[in-house]
């Protein structure tokens, strides 16, 4: 079944984001539910993409496990049977799309890393020759791989607003120089490992974003990790600099919205069945390629 939203009455809903519903279990724990909502251009669509939430949740768990020697994460439990008893009756909608996590204090920046020049980075480069304060070589082509991956943090916007790219100095002003350098290294280390792994499986990770939080004085990895929603995944087959690339992420869905003339403002249009089915297939394909197994749904 598709899950567009949840209604768990036993616990307080503290956040309903574009995709996630977050409940407060107690002073130390949260329940994160990844729904099948899909957003584009910061607008949430009225119709779900079936199983999308499971794909995002399971890909995040896959990467968190791979990176646990680099940075601890917030996961407590992933099986509903191990959740507090009042949640057991919601097992059908929660299983495989939710996690019980430690409550951390999120850092006030998004930790973005760019391995290829594309998107807003490409737009900035064309205007200034720079991306978030990083001076880049002349004559780069769109989608070209950068000689060295860039840490390009941004602010965190409220729902419906856009994140703002900031420089490293501005990030240091927000979280301190020492903390900024720590998350910069973690961001680049995680990305490099993921990029090399994915490339062996036919996927280029063009860019992605991470979220970190503080718990008991320690930096931990939180939220989603290296999913088709938080990253640009390109197929290696057919990759060619000098143009935009097809992708396993939401670009297919965004392209459909552009084709129908969506003005990027609410209310969003209904999603036709064929568009929903093809979007779902993109997510499932990304999961299969990355993990080497089919997602059981």
C-alpha positions as CSV (number, residue, x, y, z in Angstrom):
1,X,0.0,0.0,0.0
2,X,1.1,3.5,-0.6
3,X,1.5,5.8,2.4
4,X,0.9,9.4,1.7
5,X,0.8,10.4,5.4
6,X,0.7,8.8,8.8
7,X,-1.6,9.4,11.7
8,X,-0.1,7.9,14.8
9,X,-2.1,9.1,17.7
10,X,-0.1,7.7,20.6
11,X,2.9,10.0,20.0
12,X,3.3,13.7,19.2
13,X,3.9,14.6,15.5
14,X,6.7,17.1,15.7
15,X,7.5,17.5,12.0
16,X,5.7,16.9,8.8
17,X,8.2,17.6,6.0
18,X,8.1,17.2,2.3
19,X,8.6,13.4,2.7
20,X,9.1,12.5,6.4
21,X,6.7,12.4,9.3
22,X,8.7,12.6,12.6
23,X,7.2,11.6,16.0
24,X,8.6,12.2,19.4
25,X,8.7,8.9,21.3
26,X,10.3,10.4,24.5
27,X,13.0,12.8,25.5
28,X,15.7,10.7,23.8
29,X,14.1,9.0,20.8
30,X,12.3,9.9,17.6
31,X,10.4,7.8,15.1
32,X,11.2,8.8,11.5
33,X,8.7,7.6,8.9
34,X,9.6,8.0,5.2
35,X,6.3,8.4,3.3
36,X,5.6,7.9,-0.4
37,X,5.1,11.7,-0.8
38,X,7.1,13.2,-3.6
39,X,8.0,16.9,-3.9
40,X,9.5,18.8,-6.8
41,X,10.6,22.5,-6.9
42,X,9.8,22.5,-3.2
43,X,6.1,21.7,-3.8
44,X,4.6,18.5,-2.4
45,X,2.5,16.6,-5.0
46,X,-1.0,15.4,-4.0
47,X,-0.4,11.8,-5.1
48,X,2.1,9.3,-3.8
49,X,4.8,7.2,-5.6
50,X,4.2,3.7,-4.2
51,X,7.1,2.2,-2.3
52,X,9.3,5.3,-2.7
53,X,9.5,5.7,1.0
54,X,10.7,2.1,1.5
55,X,13.4,2.6,-1.2
56,X,14.7,5.8,0.4
57,X,14.7,4.3,3.9
58,X,16.4,1.1,2.9
59,X,19.1,2.9,0.8
60,X,19.8,5.1,3.8
61,X,20.2,2.1,6.0
62,X,22.5,0.5,3.5
63,X,24.8,3.5,3.3
64,X,24.8,4.1,7.1
65,X,26.0,0.6,7.7
66,X,28.7,1.0,5.1
67,X,29.9,4.3,6.7
68,X,29.7,3.3,10.4
69,X,33.5,3.1,10.7
70,X,33.8,6.7,9.5
71,X,31.0,8.2,11.6
72,X,28.4,6.8,14.0
73,X,24.7,7.3,13.2
74,X,21.4,7.8,15.0
75,X,19.8,4.4,14.4
76,X,18.4,2.4,17.3
77,X,16.0,0.0,15.6
78,X,14.7,-0.7,12.1
79,X,12.2,-3.5,12.8
80,X,8.7,-2.5,14.1
81,X,8.8,-5.5,16.4
82,X,11.6,-3.8,18.3
83,X,9.7,-0.4,18.6
84,X,7.7,0.6,21.6
85,X,4.6,-1.6,21.9
86,X,2.1,1.2,21.0
87,X,3.6,1.3,17.5
88,X,3.1,-2.5,16.8
89,X,-0.4,-2.0,15.5
90,X,1.0,0.3,12.8
91,X,3.4,-2.4,11.5
92,X,1.9,-2.7,8.0
93,X,2.5,1.0,7.2
94,X,5.7,1.4,9.2
95,X,7.7,-1.7,8.4
96,X,10.7,-1.0,6.1
97,X,9.9,2.7,5.8
98,X,10.6,3.8,9.4
99,X,13.4,3.9,11.9
100,X,13.6,4.5,15.6
101,X,16.5,6.9,16.2
102,X,18.4,8.8,18.9
103,X,17.4,12.4,19.2
104,X,20.3,14.6,18.3
105,X,20.8,18.3,17.9
106,X,21.0,18.9,14.1
107,X,23.7,21.2,12.8
108,X,22.2,24.3,11.2
109,X,23.8,23.6,7.8
110,X,23.3,21.2,5.0
111,X,26.6,19.5,4.1
112,X,26.6,19.4,0.3
113,X,29.4,17.8,-1.7
114,X,29.8,18.2,-5.5
115,X,31.8,15.7,-7.5
116,X,30.6,17.0,-10.9
117,X,29.7,20.5,-12.1
118,X,25.9,20.5,-12.6
119,X,22.7,22.1,-11.3
120,X,23.0,25.3,-9.4
121,X,26.8,24.9,-9.2
122,X,26.9,24.9,-13.0
123,X,24.7,28.0,-13.1
124,X,27.0,29.8,-10.6
125,X,30.1,28.7,-12.4
126,X,28.9,30.1,-15.7
127,X,28.3,33.5,-14.1
128,X,31.3,33.8,-11.8
129,X,33.8,30.9,-12.4
130,X,33.2,29.9,-8.8
131,X,31.0,27.6,-6.8
132,X,30.3,28.7,-3.2
133,X,33.6,30.5,-3.0
134,X,35.6,27.8,-4.7
135,X,37.5,29.2,-7.7
136,X,37.3,26.6,-10.5
137,X,39.4,26.1,-13.7
138,X,38.3,27.8,-16.8
139,X,36.4,26.1,-19.7
140,X,34.7,23.3,-17.6
141,X,31.8,21.7,-19.4
142,X,28.4,21.0,-18.0
143,X,28.4,17.7,-16.1
144,X,32.2,17.4,-16.1
145,X,33.9,15.6,-13.2
146,X,35.7,17.9,-10.9
147,X,39.4,17.2,-10.2
148,X,38.6,17.4,-6.5
149,X,35.2,17.1,-4.9
150,X,33.9,20.3,-3.3
151,X,32.3,20.8,0.1
152,X,29.7,23.5,-0.6
153,X,27.4,23.9,2.5
154,X,24.1,25.6,2.5
155,X,21.6,27.0,5.0
156,X,18.5,25.0,6.0
157,X,15.4,26.6,4.7
158,X,11.9,26.2,6.2
159,X,9.4,24.1,4.3
160,X,8.5,25.8,1.0
161,X,11.6,28.0,1.0
162,X,14.9,27.3,-0.8
163,X,18.2,26.5,0.9
164,X,20.9,29.2,0.3
165,X,24.4,28.3,-0.8
166,X,27.0,29.7,1.6
167,X,30.8,29.9,1.7
168,X,33.0,28.0,4.1
169,X,33.6,31.2,6.1
170,X,29.8,31.7,6.5
171,X,29.5,28.0,7.6
172,X,32.2,28.6,10.1
173,X,30.3,31.6,11.5
174,X,27.3,29.3,12.0
175,X,28.9,26.3,13.6
176,X,32.5,27.3,14.4
177,X,35.7,26.8,12.4
178,X,36.7,23.5,14.1
179,X,33.3,21.9,13.7
180,X,33.1,23.1,10.1
181,X,36.4,21.4,9.3
182,X,35.3,18.2,10.9
183,X,32.1,18.0,8.9
184,X,33.9,19.0,5.8
185,X,36.3,16.0,6.2
186,X,33.5,13.6,7.0
187,X,31.4,14.8,4.1
188,X,34.2,14.3,1.6
189,X,35.3,11.0,3.1
190,X,31.7,9.5,3.0
191,X,31.2,10.9,-0.5
192,X,34.5,9.5,-1.8
193,X,33.8,6.0,-0.5
194,X,30.2,6.1,-1.9
195,X,31.3,7.5,-5.3
196,X,33.9,4.8,-5.8
197,X,31.5,2.0,-4.7
198,X,28.6,3.3,-6.9
199,X,30.9,3.7,-9.9
200,X,31.7,0.0,-9.8
201,X,27.9,-0.6,-10.1
202,X,27.3,1.7,-13.0
203,X,26.2,4.8,-11.1
204,X,27.9,8.2,-11.0
205,X,27.0,10.2,-7.9
206,X,27.2,13.7,-9.2
207,X,26.4,15.4,-5.9
208,X,24.7,14.8,-2.6
209,X,23.9,16.3,0.8
210,X,24.4,15.0,4.3
211,X,23.0,16.1,7.7
212,X,24.9,15.8,10.9
213,X,23.8,16.2,14.5
214,X,25.4,16.4,17.9
215,X,24.8,13.8,20.6
216,X,26.7,13.7,23.9
217,X,29.4,15.9,22.3
218,X,29.9,13.6,19.3
219,X,29.1,14.2,15.7
220,X,26.7,11.6,14.3
221,X,25.1,11.1,10.8
222,X,21.4,11.7,10.8
223,X,18.4,11.9,8.3
224,X,18.7,10.4,4.8
225,X,22.0,9.3,3.2
226,X,22.8,9.1,-0.5
227,X,19.3,8.5,-1.7
228,X,17.8,9.4,-5.1
229,X,16.1,12.3,-3.3
230,X,19.2,13.8,-1.6
231,X,21.6,13.1,-4.5
232,X,22.0,13.2,-8.3
233,X,22.6,9.6,-9.5
234,X,23.6,9.3,-13.2
235,X,24.0,6.1,-15.2
236,X,27.6,5.6,-16.2
237,X,26.5,4.1,-19.5
238,X,26.1,7.0,-22.0
239,X,27.7,9.6,-19.6
240,X,29.1,12.4,-21.7
241,X,30.2,15.9,-20.4
242,X,28.9,19.0,-22.2
243,X,25.3,18.2,-21.6
244,X,22.8,17.4,-18.9
245,X,22.6,13.7,-18.0
246,X,19.7,11.3,-17.6
247,X,19.3,10.2,-14.0
248,X,17.9,7.8,-11.4
249,X,16.7,10.6,-9.2
250,X,13.6,12.8,-9.4
251,X,14.8,14.5,-12.6
252,X,12.5,12.4,-14.7
253,X,9.6,13.6,-12.6
254,X,10.8,17.2,-12.7
255,X,11.1,17.0,-16.5
256,X,7.4,15.8,-16.7
257,X,6.3,18.8,-14.6
258,X,8.3,21.2,-16.9
259,X,6.8,19.6,-20.0
260,X,3.2,20.2,-18.7
261,X,4.0,23.8,-17.9
262,X,3.9,23.5,-14.1
263,X,4.5,27.0,-12.6
264,X,6.4,25.6,-9.6
265,X,3.8,26.9,-7.2
266,X,1.1,25.2,-5.2
267,X,-1.4,23.7,-6.0
268,X,0.5,20.8,-7.6
269,X,-1.1,18.8,-10.4
270,X,-2.3,15.2,-10.0
271,X,0.2,12.6,-11.1
272,X,-0.9,10.3,-13.9
273,X,-0.6,6.6,-13.3
274,X,2.0,6.1,-16.0
275,X,4.2,8.9,-14.7
276,X,3.9,7.5,-11.1
277,X,4.8,4.0,-12.4
278,X,7.8,5.1,-14.3
279,X,9.0,7.3,-11.4
280,X,8.7,4.3,-9.1
281,X,10.7,2.1,-11.5
282,X,13.5,4.7,-11.4
283,X,13.7,4.4,-7.6
284,X,13.6,0.6,-7.6
285,X,16.3,0.4,-10.3
286,X,18.6,2.7,-8.2
287,X,18.1,0.4,-5.2
288,X,18.8,-2.8,-7.2
289,X,21.9,-1.4,-8.8
290,X,23.4,-0.1,-5.5
291,X,22.6,-3.0,-3.2
292,X,22.7,-5.9,-5.7
293,X,19.3,-7.1,-4.6
294,X,15.7,-6.4,-5.4
295,X,13.6,-4.5,-2.8
296,X,11.0,-6.9,-1.3
297,X,7.7,-5.0,-1.2
